[in-house]
Every structure is written in C-alpha cells, then in structure tokens.
Amino acid sequence: MLLLVVLGVFLNHFSVSRKENGWLLVVDGREVDALGMAHEKWGKLTRSCERVTQLATTSQQHSDIQKLIQTYSPPHSESANIVRLLTMRNWFLVAVEFKELLPAVVLIDQSNGPARIIPNAIWSGETHPWLAGPVIRRYLASKAPQAPIELLECFDPP
C-alpha cells in the first residue's frame, strides 16, 4: 500500500512532456530541461579546453572581430558589443549583445584568408525552457561541422 501511495504522489508531481526540441521533465507544472542539465554536467566533466583561449578585450584580434560583426548587417549590427570571445586555431566563437537585437552567438572562420562570419552558424533567440548551452552548441555544430568541436564544447553562454 505504501508503494502505491509513494507512486501516486510521485506521478502527481512529476511527468514528462514532448515538445518540438525534445523531452522536458514537468515538476509541479514547471518544465525543466533535465536532459540538458545532465548533458551540461557531463560536458563540463569531460571537455578539454586547454587549446581554447579567451581573447582579451585589449587585443587587436578582439577589435578586428568586433568591427567585422558591427559591419555584418548594419544598421542594427553597429551596436555590437562582445561579451565573450573564444578562439582556437583560426576559429572564433563570439557572444555578442546589441542595443536593438537579441543577443547572438557568432562563429567566425579565418582558416582561408581574412576572417569571415559563417552566415548559417549564427545563433540568436530564446531557448527557454531548454538550457541555452546544449541547444546553442548543438545548433552551431550542425551548421558548421568543420568547426573545432573543442571550441564549441568549451562555450558557456554568458
């Protein structure tokens, strides 16, 4: 009898919900990205970020990347402010804020000449109720499979 009561209480407070981006745990009516949380924890335990560097705001590369983003789609992009800039080899992963646009994460490649924004590898938008990190990393990896996976895995949204 006790087992049935415990099971009934559990089922009254917990359920799962299938949405377009995957499964969510529902706790007392609130959606929780339990799989995203597990993925985040596992990623932080297993990733290797020794070859990924965060560029200083005083560096010339930082200034060049900011100018590149500011001129990408004016006039709104002109207000771009870099929040985080990671680099690995000739790749850059940039978290950017704007005055009139939603924040964005931009992937930039400098492997073959001048730095260029990968047009289809720009994330902007909401991820709620899913955790932002796993969603953004998965999206960028699908749009630019040639990008270093370590760079993507070491990105934590601001």
N, CA and C atoms as an extended XYZ file, in Angstrom:
474
Properties=species:S:1:pos:R:3:atomname:S:1:resname:S:1:resid:I:1 pbc="F F F"
N         0.816       -1.191        0.000 N   MET     1
C         0.000        0.000        0.000 CA  MET     1
C         0.868        1.267        0.000 C   MET     1
N         1.940        1.231        0.824 N   LEU     2
C         2.839        2.376        0.899 CA  LEU     2
C         3.475        2.661       -0.464 C   LEU     2
N         3.840        1.604       -1.171 N   LEU     3
C         4.427        1.752       -2.501 CA  LEU     3
C         3.458        2.446       -3.456 C   LEU     3
N         2.195        2.084       -3.402 N   LEU     4
C         1.187        2.723       -4.258 CA  LEU     4
C         1.012        4.201       -3.904 C   LEU     4
N         1.043        4.518       -2.613 N   VAL     5
C         0.914        5.920       -2.182 CA  VAL     5
C         2.113        6.729       -2.677 C   VAL     5
N         3.318        6.185       -2.517 N   VAL     6
C         4.532        6.878       -2.974 CA  VAL     6
C         4.482        7.059       -4.486 C   VAL     6
N         4.113        6.050       -5.216 N   LEU     7
C         3.999        6.140       -6.670 CA  LEU     7
C         2.947        7.174       -7.065 C   LEU     7
N         1.826        7.191       -6.389 N   GLY     8
C         0.773        8.169       -6.674 CA  GLY     8
C         1.237        9.601       -6.429 C   GLY     8
N         1.937        9.819       -5.325 N   VAL     9
C         2.465       11.156       -5.026 CA  VAL     9
C         3.487       11.562       -6.087 C   VAL     9
N         4.367       10.638       -6.432 N   PHE    10
C         5.374       10.913       -7.453 CA  PHE    10
C         4.718       11.298       -8.777 C   PHE    10
N         3.776       10.511       -9.231 N   LEU    11
C         3.111       10.771      -10.506 CA  LEU    11
C         2.268       12.052      -10.465 C   LEU    11
N         1.846       12.452       -9.297 N   ASN    12
C         1.076       13.683       -9.149 CA  ASN    12
C         1.960       14.927       -9.314 C   ASN    12
N         3.249       14.794       -9.012 N   HIS    13
C         4.162       15.941       -9.060 CA  HIS    13
C         5.096       15.922      -10.264 C   HIS    13
N         5.342       14.775      -10.854 N   PHE    14
C         6.294       14.644      -11.951 CA  PHE    14
C         5.630       14.025      -13.174 C   PHE    14
N         6.000       14.548      -14.336 N   SER    15
C         5.577       13.954      -15.604 CA  SER    15
C         6.595       14.375      -16.665 C   SER    15
N         6.420       13.875      -17.861 N   VAL    16
C         7.288       14.277      -18.973 CA  VAL    16
C         6.420       14.861      -20.066 C   VAL    16
N         7.052       15.746      -20.840 N   SER    17
C         6.344       16.421      -21.921 CA  SER    17
C         7.229       16.419      -23.160 C   SER    17
N         6.641       16.085      -24.296 N   ARG    18
C         7.376       16.080      -25.569 CA  ARG    18
C         7.070       17.381      -26.296 C   ARG    18
N         8.109       18.134      -26.620 N   LYS    19
C         7.986       19.378      -27.381 CA  LYS    19
C         8.784       19.225      -28.670 C   LYS    19
N         8.755       20.244      -29.520 N   GLU    20
C         9.428       20.140      -30.811 CA  GLU    20
C        10.939       19.941      -30.686 C   GLU    20
N        11.564       20.438      -29.610 N   ASN    21
C        13.010       20.297      -29.443 CA  ASN    21
C        13.411       19.116      -28.574 C   ASN    21
N        12.457       18.351      -28.088 N   GLY    22
C        12.793       17.189      -27.271 CA  GLY    22
C        11.905       17.053      -26.056 C   GLY    22
N        12.393       16.279      -25.089 N   TRP    23
C        11.642       15.955      -23.893 CA  TRP    23
C        11.965       16.909      -22.760 C   TRP    23
N        10.950       17.210      -21.969 N   LEU    24
C        11.112       18.026      -20.774 CA  LEU    24
C        10.498       17.290      -19.592 C   LEU    24
N        11.106       17.453      -18.433 N   LEU    25
C        10.533       16.947      -17.196 CA  LEU    25
C         9.618       18.035      -16.660 C   LEU    25
N         8.424       17.673      -16.261 N   VAL    26
C         7.469       18.635      -15.708 CA  VAL    26
C         7.359       18.359      -14.211 C   VAL    26
N         7.760       19.351      -13.413 N   VAL    27
C         7.741       19.239      -11.959 CA  VAL    27
C         6.738       20.248      -11.433 C   VAL    27
N         5.631       19.760      -10.906 N   ASP    28
C         4.567       20.634      -10.396 CA  ASP    28
C         4.173       21.701      -11.419 C   ASP    28
N         4.060       21.284      -12.666 N   GLY    29
C         3.613       22.181      -13.725 CA  GLY    29
C         4.714       23.026      -14.350 C   GLY    29
N         5.927       22.959      -13.829 N   ARG    30
C         7.042       23.735      -14.359 CA  ARG    30
C         7.938       22.840      -15.210 C   ARG    30
N         8.219       23.277      -16.444 N   GLU    31
C         9.047       22.488      -17.354 CA  GLU    31
C        10.528       22.659      -17.016 C   GLU    31
N        11.226       21.520      -16.953 N   VAL    32
C        12.647       21.508      -16.609 CA  VAL    32
C        13.387       20.691      -17.658 C   VAL    32
N        14.494       21.216      -18.145 N   ASP    33
C        15.313       20.513      -19.128 CA  ASP    33
C        16.294       19.595      -18.410 C   ASP    33
N        15.795       18.467      -17.925 N   ALA    34
C        16.623       17.523      -17.160 CA  ALA    34
C        17.725       16.919      -18.029 C   ALA    34
N        17.403       16.594      -19.290 N   LEU    35
C        18.427       16.044      -20.187 CA  LEU    35
C        19.507       17.089      -20.466 C   LEU    35
N        19.106       18.348      -20.638 N   GLY    36
C        20.070       19.421      -20.846 CA  GLY    36
C        20.978       19.610      -19.641 C   GLY    36
N        20.395       19.499      -18.441 N   MET    37
C        21.193       19.615      -17.216 CA  MET    37
C        22.223       18.493      -17.133 C   MET    37
N        21.794       17.282      -17.448 N   ALA    38
C        22.709       16.142      -17.418 CA  ALA    38
C        23.805       16.316      -18.470 C   ALA    38
N        23.419       16.761      -19.663 N   HIS    39
C        24.386       16.992      -20.739 CA  HIS    39
C        25.396       18.059      -20.338 C   HIS    39
N        24.934       19.129      -19.711 N   GLU    40
C        25.798       20.218      -19.245 CA  GLU    40
C        26.805       19.712      -18.226 C   GLU    40
N        26.330       18.959      -17.232 N   LYS    41
C        27.220       18.423      -16.191 CA  LYS    41
C        28.253       17.476      -16.790 C   LYS    41
N        27.799       16.574      -17.648 N   TRP    42
C        28.711       15.615      -18.275 CA  TRP    42
C        29.733       16.353      -19.133 C   TRP    42
N        29.297       17.347      -19.898 N   GLY    43
C        30.203       18.117      -20.750 CA  GLY    43
C        31.278       18.822      -19.949 C   GLY    43
N        30.910       19.407      -18.831 N   LYS    44
C        31.892       20.115      -18.002 CA  LYS    44
C        32.898       19.152      -17.384 C   LYS    44
N        32.476       17.918      -17.131 N   LEU    45
C        33.388       16.924      -16.565 CA  LEU    45
C        34.346       16.351      -17.605 C   LEU    45
N        33.906       16.254      -18.865 N   THR    46
C        34.685       15.537      -19.868 CA  THR    46
C        35.365       16.418      -20.910 C   THR    46
N        34.996       17.678      -21.014 N   ARG    47
C        35.584       18.514      -22.065 CA  ARG    47
C        37.029       18.894      -21.740 C   ARG    47
N        37.758       19.176      -22.806 N   SER    48
C        39.151       19.585      -22.676 CA  SER    48
C        39.303       20.948      -23.341 C   SER    48
N        39.580       21.968      -22.535 N   CYS    49
C        39.614       23.344      -23.049 CA  CYS    49
C        41.016       23.952      -23.028 C   CYS    49
N        42.048       23.125      -22.924 N   GLU    50
C        43.411       23.658      -22.863 CA  GLU    50
C        43.798       24.424      -24.121 C   GLU    50
N        43.276       24.010      -25.270 N   ARG    51
C        43.653       24.664      -26.533 CA  ARG    51
C        42.712       25.804      -26.915 C   ARG    51
N        41.710       26.066      -26.087 N   VAL    52
C        40.764       27.155      -26.330 CA  VAL    52
C        41.188       28.343      -25.470 C   VAL    52
N        41.240       29.526      -26.095 N   THR    53
C        41.678       30.728      -25.395 CA  THR    53
C        40.585       31.776      -25.435 C   THR    53
N        40.465       32.530      -24.354 N   GLN    54
C        39.567       33.682      -24.357 CA  GLN    54
C        40.418       34.908      -24.674 C   GLN    54
N        40.044       35.631      -25.738 N   LEU    55
C        40.823       36.798      -26.144 CA  LEU    55
C        40.562       37.980      -25.219 C   LEU    55
N        41.608       38.685      -24.907 N   ALA    56
C        41.496       39.886      -24.082 CA  ALA    56
C        40.843       41.008      -24.882 C   ALA    56
N        40.076       41.823      -24.194 N   THR    57
C        39.390       42.940      -24.863 CA  THR    57
C        40.378       43.954      -25.420 C   THR    57
N        41.608       43.940      -24.963 N   THR    58
C        42.616       44.896      -25.420 CA  THR    58
C        43.373       44.413      -26.656 C   THR    58
N        43.139       43.178      -27.091 N   SER    59
C        43.894       42.636      -28.224 CA  SER    59
C        43.384       43.196      -29.555 C   SER    59
N        44.265       43.218      -30.529 N   GLN    60
C        43.911       43.690      -31.865 CA  GLN    60
C        42.896       42.753      -32.520 C   GLN    60
N        43.051       41.457      -32.297 N   GLN    61
C        42.091       40.496      -32.867 CA  GLN    61
C        40.692       40.747      -32.326 C   GLN    61
N        40.582       41.078      -31.065 N   HIS    62
C        39.286       41.383      -30.453 CA  HIS    62
C        38.651       42.573      -31.177 C   HIS    62
N        39.432       43.613      -31.400 N   SER    63
C        38.930       44.804      -32.115 CA  SER    63
C        38.514       44.460      -33.538 C   SER    63
N        39.339       43.657      -34.213 N   ASP    64
C        39.028       43.277      -35.601 CA  ASP    64
C        37.737       42.472      -35.680 C   ASP    64
N        37.538       41.544      -34.747 N   ILE    65
C        36.331       40.718      -34.733 CA  ILE    65
C        35.108       41.591      -34.444 C   ILE    65
N        35.246       42.528      -33.522 N   GLN    66
C        34.118       43.411      -33.206 CA  GLN    66
C        33.737       44.241      -34.439 C   GLN    66
N        34.713       44.770      -35.164 N   LYS    67
C        34.429       45.544      -36.382 CA  LYS    67
C        33.751       44.675      -37.441 C   LYS    67
N        34.220       43.429      -37.561 N   LEU    68
C        33.619       42.503      -38.527 CA  LEU    68
C        32.141       42.293      -38.215 C   LEU    68
N        31.819       42.084      -36.958 N   ILE    69
C        30.420       41.865      -36.558 CA  ILE    69
C        29.609       43.150      -36.725 C   ILE    69
N        30.188       44.287      -36.379 N   GLN    70
C        29.468       45.557      -36.487 CA  GLN    70
C        29.116       45.911      -37.929 C   GLN    70
N        29.905       45.443      -38.882 N   THR    71
C        29.632       45.746      -40.294 CA  THR    71
C        28.879       44.630      -41.011 C   THR    71
N        28.489       43.572      -40.280 N   TYR    72
C        27.858       42.416      -40.912 CA  TYR    72
C        26.465       42.728      -41.452 C   TYR    72
N        25.616       43.357      -40.682 N   SER    73
C        24.264       43.687      -41.155 CA  SER    73
C        23.798       45.005      -40.528 C   SER    73
N        24.415       46.111      -40.989 N   PRO    74
C        24.023       47.411      -40.433 CA  PRO    74
C        22.574       47.732      -40.788 C   PRO    74
N        21.917       48.597      -40.080 N   PRO    75
C        22.447       49.466      -39.024 CA  PRO    75
C        22.423       48.824      -37.641 C   PRO    75
N        21.619       47.776      -37.429 N   HIS    76
C        21.471       47.208      -36.084 CA  HIS    76
C        22.754       46.572      -35.561 C   HIS    76
N        23.561       46.003      -36.449 N   SER    77
C        24.781       45.333      -36.005 CA  SER    77
C        25.856       46.323      -35.555 C   SER    77
N        25.686       47.588      -35.869 N   GLU    78
C        26.691       48.588      -35.491 CA  GLU    78
C        26.830       48.742      -33.983 C   GLU    78
N        25.817       48.348      -33.232 N   SER    79
C        25.864       48.466      -31.771 CA  SER    79
C        26.435       47.218      -31.101 C   SER    79
N        27.024       46.316      -31.876 N   ALA    80
C        27.538       45.054      -31.334 CA  ALA    80
C        28.551       45.292      -30.230 C   ALA    80
N        28.358       44.554      -29.149 N   ASN    81
C        29.291       44.593      -28.031 CA  ASN    81
C        29.635       43.153      -27.670 C   ASN    81
N        30.908       42.806      -27.769 N   ILE    82
C        31.340       41.435      -27.487 CA  ILE    82
C        31.312       41.182      -25.989 C   ILE    82
N        30.623       40.112      -25.621 N   VAL    83
C        30.524       39.702      -24.221 CA  VAL    83
C        31.566       38.627      -23.910 C   VAL    83
N        31.778       37.715      -24.850 N   ARG    84
C        32.767       36.645      -24.696 CA  ARG    84
C        33.324       36.307      -26.066 C   ARG    84
N        34.639       36.122      -26.132 N   LEU    85
C        35.302       35.793      -27.394 CA  LEU    85
C        36.312       34.684      -27.151 C   LEU    85
N        35.964       33.495      -27.642 N   LEU    86
C        36.844       32.328      -27.538 CA  LEU    86
C        37.486       32.066      -28.883 C   LEU    86
N        38.702       31.546      -28.863 N   THR    87
C        39.385       31.224      -30.106 CA  THR    87
C        40.139       29.903      -29.989 C   THR    87
N        40.226       29.236      -31.122 N   MET    88
C        41.017       28.010      -31.233 CA  MET    88
C        41.492       27.921      -32.672 C   MET    88
N        42.778       27.818      -32.819 N   ARG    89
C        43.400       27.841      -34.145 CA  ARG    89
C        42.911       29.085      -34.884 C   ARG    89
N        42.275       28.927      -36.013 N   ASN    90
C        41.799       30.064      -36.807 CA  ASN    90
C        40.287       30.245      -36.712 C   ASN    90
N        39.700       29.811      -35.621 N   TRP    91
C        38.262       29.904      -35.416 CA  TRP    91
C        37.968       30.767      -34.203 C   TRP    91
N        36.838       31.466      -34.253 N   PHE    92
C        36.408       32.330      -33.162 CA  PHE    92
C        34.937       32.047      -32.870 C   PHE    92
N        34.590       32.008      -31.604 N   LEU    93
C        33.202       31.857      -31.174 CA  LEU    93
C        32.903       33.062      -30.292 C   LEU    93
N        31.919       33.850      -30.718 N   VAL    94
C        31.697       35.161      -30.107 CA  VAL    94
C        30.271       35.284      -29.587 C   VAL    94
N        30.146       35.652      -28.307 N   ALA    95
C        28.841       36.000      -27.733 CA  ALA    95
C        28.737       37.521      -27.813 C   ALA    95
N        27.650       37.993      -28.429 N   VAL    96
C        27.504       39.417      -28.720 CA  VAL    96
C        26.161       39.929      -28.218 C   VAL    96
N        26.153       41.156      -27.734 N   GLU    97
C        24.909       41.833      -27.369 CA  GLU    97
C        24.752       43.065      -28.254 C   GLU    97
N        23.496       43.423      -28.494 N   PHE    98
C        23.154       44.574      -29.324 CA  PHE    98
C        22.157       45.456      -28.582 C   PHE    98
N        22.027       46.699      -29.038 N   LYS    99
C        21.033       47.589      -28.427 CA  LYS    99
C        19.617       47.196      -28.824 C   LYS    99
N        19.398       46.852      -30.102 N   GLU   100
C        18.042       46.617      -30.599 CA  GLU   100
C        17.777       45.184      -31.053 C   GLU   100
N        18.778       44.327      -31.009 N   LEU   101
C        18.612       42.939      -31.434 CA  LEU   101
C        18.773       42.016      -30.232 C   LEU   101
N        18.286       40.794      -30.366 N   LEU   102
C        18.521       39.788      -29.337 CA  LEU   102
C        20.008       39.443      -29.305 C   LEU   102
N        20.510       39.005      -28.161 N   PRO   103
C        21.911       38.559      -28.121 CA  PRO   103
C        22.136       37.445      -29.143 C   PRO   103
N        23.379       37.314      -29.571 N   ALA   104
C        23.706       36.321      -30.589 CA  ALA   104
C        25.016       35.625      -30.240 C   ALA   104
N        25.186       34.443      -30.828 N   VAL   105
C        26.457       33.726      -30.774 CA  VAL   105
C        26.869       33.519      -32.222 C   VAL   105
N        28.075       33.984      -32.557 N   VAL   106
C        28.538       34.037      -33.939 CA  VAL   106
C        29.798       33.193      -34.081 C   VAL   106
N        29.834       32.373      -35.130 N   LEU   107
C        31.004       31.558      -35.428 CA  LEU   107
C        31.754       32.196      -36.592 C   LEU   107
N        33.051       32.399      -36.403 N   ILE   108
C        33.884       33.077      -37.401 CA  ILE   108
C        35.061       32.181      -37.763 C   ILE   108
N        35.341       32.095      -39.068 N   ASP   109
C        36.433       31.262      -39.585 CA  ASP   109
C        37.475       32.159      -40.246 C   ASP   109
N        38.731       31.934      -39.898 N   GLN   110
C        39.833       32.672      -40.516 CA  GLN   110
C        40.841       31.685      -41.107 C   GLN   110
N        40.391       30.479      -41.438 N   SER   111
C        41.283       29.438      -41.939 CA  SER   111
C        41.824       29.737      -43.328 C   SER   111
N        41.012       30.311      -44.184 N   ASN   112
C        41.403       30.538      -45.576 CA  ASN   112
C        41.395       32.028      -45.904 C   ASN   112
N        42.285       32.780      -45.291 N   GLY   113
C        42.359       34.207      -45.586 CA  GLY   113
C        41.724       35.047      -44.507 C   GLY   113
N        41.075       36.147      -44.922 N   PRO   114
C        40.509       37.057      -43.915 CA  PRO   114
C        39.361       36.410      -43.138 C   PRO   114
N        39.173       36.881      -41.928 N   ALA   115
C        38.101       36.363      -41.073 CA  ALA   115
C        36.750       36.583      -41.739 C   ALA   115
N        35.891       35.555      -41.646 N   ARG   116
C        34.548       35.681      -42.216 CA  ARG   116
C        33.551       35.014      -41.288 C   ARG   116
N        32.407       35.649      -41.171 N   ILE   117
C        31.318       35.100      -40.372 CA  ILE   117
C        30.675       33.971      -41.162 C   ILE   117
N        30.481       32.830      -40.529 N   ILE   118
C        29.776       31.727      -41.183 CA  ILE   118
C        28.291       32.079      -41.113 C   ILE   118
N        27.675       32.448      -42.264 N   PRO   119
C        26.317       33.009      -42.237 CA  PRO   119
C        25.247       32.123      -41.622 C   PRO   119
N        25.319       30.830      -41.814 N   ASN   120
C        24.275       29.957      -41.261 CA  ASN   120
C        24.616       29.488      -39.851 C   ASN   120
N        25.779       29.878      -39.318 N   ALA   121
C        26.199       29.468      -37.974 CA  ALA   121
C        26.145       30.654      -37.019 C   ALA   121
N        24.971       31.280      -36.975 N   ILE   122
C        24.716       32.384      -36.053 CA  ILE   122
C        23.494       31.996      -35.239 C   ILE   122
N        23.646       31.982      -33.931 N   TRP   123
C        22.507       31.684      -33.062 CA  TRP   123
C        21.982       32.980      -32.480 C   TRP   123
N        20.692       33.167      -32.557 N   SER   124
C        20.043       34.291      -31.899 CA  SER   124
C        18.630       33.860      -31.570 C   SER   124
N        18.215       34.123      -30.367 N   GLY   125
C        16.856       33.759      -29.995 CA  GLY   125
C        16.785       33.178      -28.600 C   GLY   125
N        15.613       32.772      -28.252 N   GLU   126
C        15.338       32.194      -26.941 CA  GLU   126
C        15.516       30.678      -26.987 C   GLU   126
N        15.907       30.103      -25.875 N   THR   127
C        15.999       28.649      -25.770 CA  THR   127
C        15.059       28.121      -24.698 C   THR   127
N        14.497       28.993      -23.903 N   HIS   128
C        13.648       28.593      -22.785 CA  HIS   128
C        12.505       27.704      -23.251 C   HIS   128
N        12.222       26.623      -22.623 N   PRO   129
C        12.674       26.159      -21.318 CA  PRO   129
C        13.944       25.312      -21.352 C   PRO   129
N        14.531       25.124      -22.523 N   TRP   130
C        15.754       24.334      -22.611 CA  TRP   130
C        16.941       25.177      -22.164 C   TRP   130
N        17.951       24.527      -21.611 N   LEU   131
C        19.181       25.217      -21.242 CA  LEU   131
C        19.866       25.731      -22.501 C   LEU   131
N        20.378       26.940      -22.447 N   ALA   132
C        20.950       27.581      -23.631 CA  ALA   132
C        22.196       26.869      -24.152 C   ALA   132
N        23.112       26.484      -23.270 N   GLY   133
C        24.386       25.899      -23.707 CA  GLY   133
C        24.249       24.721      -24.649 C   GLY   133
N        23.574       23.652      -24.235 N   PRO   134
C        23.456       22.495      -25.127 CA  PRO   134
C        22.736       22.813      -26.436 C   PRO   134
N        21.719       23.656      -26.386 N   VAL   135
C        20.966       23.998      -27.602 CA  VAL   135
C        21.851       24.759      -28.582 C   VAL   135
N        22.556       25.762      -28.087 N   ILE   136
C        23.401       26.594      -28.959 CA  ILE   136
C        24.552       25.775      -29.523 C   ILE   136
N        25.220       24.986      -28.690 N   ARG   137
C        26.348       24.177      -29.175 CA  ARG   137
C        25.894       23.176      -30.238 C   ARG   137
N        24.751       22.519      -29.998 N   ARG   138
C        24.225       21.546      -30.969 CA  ARG   138
C        23.873       22.240      -32.288 C   ARG   138
N        23.251       23.416      -32.209 N   TYR   139
C        22.870       24.162      -33.407 CA  TYR   139
C        24.110       24.550      -34.224 C   TYR   139
N        25.114       25.138      -33.559 N   LEU   140
C        26.317       25.568      -34.273 CA  LEU   140
C        27.065       24.384      -34.873 C   LEU   140
N        27.140       23.274      -34.154 N   ALA   141
C        27.814       22.084      -34.675 CA  ALA   141
C        27.105       21.540      -35.913 C   ALA   141
N        25.781       21.636      -35.939 N   SER   142
C        25.035       21.144      -37.109 CA  SER   142
C        25.200       22.071      -38.309 C   SER   142
N        25.398       23.360      -38.062 N   LYS   143
C        25.520       24.336      -39.156 CA  LYS   143
C        26.947       24.479      -39.659 C   LYS   143
N        27.930       24.164      -38.821 N   ALA   144
C        29.334       24.277      -39.217 CA  ALA   144
C        30.110       23.082      -38.684 C   ALA   144
N        29.906       21.893      -39.284 N   PRO   145
C        30.582       20.698      -38.774 CA  PRO   145
C        32.107       20.766      -38.897 C   PRO   145
N        32.606       21.691      -39.714 N   GLN   146
C        34.050       21.837      -39.884 CA  GLN   146
C        34.700       22.604      -38.727 C   GLN   146
N        33.913       23.236      -37.876 N   ALA   147
C        34.441       23.993      -36.734 CA  ALA   147
C        35.013       23.035      -35.694 C   ALA   147
N        36.067       23.450      -34.997 N   PRO   148
C        36.645       22.574      -33.962 CA  PRO   148
C        35.627       22.286      -32.857 C   PRO   148
N        35.391       21.018      -32.602 N   ILE   149
C        34.393       20.619      -31.617 CA  ILE   149
C        34.793       21.092      -30.222 C   ILE   149
N        36.109       21.144      -29.937 N   GLU   150
C        36.553       21.619      -28.624 CA  GLU   150
C        36.123       23.059      -28.386 C   GLU   150
N        36.180       23.882      -29.422 N   LEU   151
C        35.777       25.278      -29.308 CA  LEU   151
C        34.300       25.361      -28.949 C   LEU   151
N        33.487       24.588      -29.636 N   LEU   152
C        32.048       24.601      -29.356 CA  LEU   152
C        31.750       24.055      -27.964 C   LEU   152
N        32.404       22.959      -27.589 N   GLU   153
C        32.143       22.344      -26.291 CA  GLU   153
C        32.562       23.240      -25.123 C   GLU   153
N        33.539       24.103      -25.336 N   CYS   154
C        34.052       24.948      -24.254 CA  CYS   154
C        33.290       26.267      -24.143 C   CYS   154
N        32.287       26.459      -24.974 N   PHE   155
C        31.495       27.692      -24.903 CA  PHE   155
C        30.383       27.547      -23.875 C   PHE   155
N        30.374       28.467      -22.928 N   ASP   156
C        29.297       28.568      -21.956 CA  ASP   156
C        28.638       29.916      -22.178 C   ASP   156
N        27.340       29.940      -22.462 N   PRO   157
C        26.671       31.232      -22.683 CA  PRO   157
C        26.828       32.149      -21.467 C   PRO   157
N        26.988       33.443      -21.734 N   PRO   158
C        27.135       34.400      -20.611 CA  PRO   158
C        25.881       34.485      -19.776 C   PRO   158
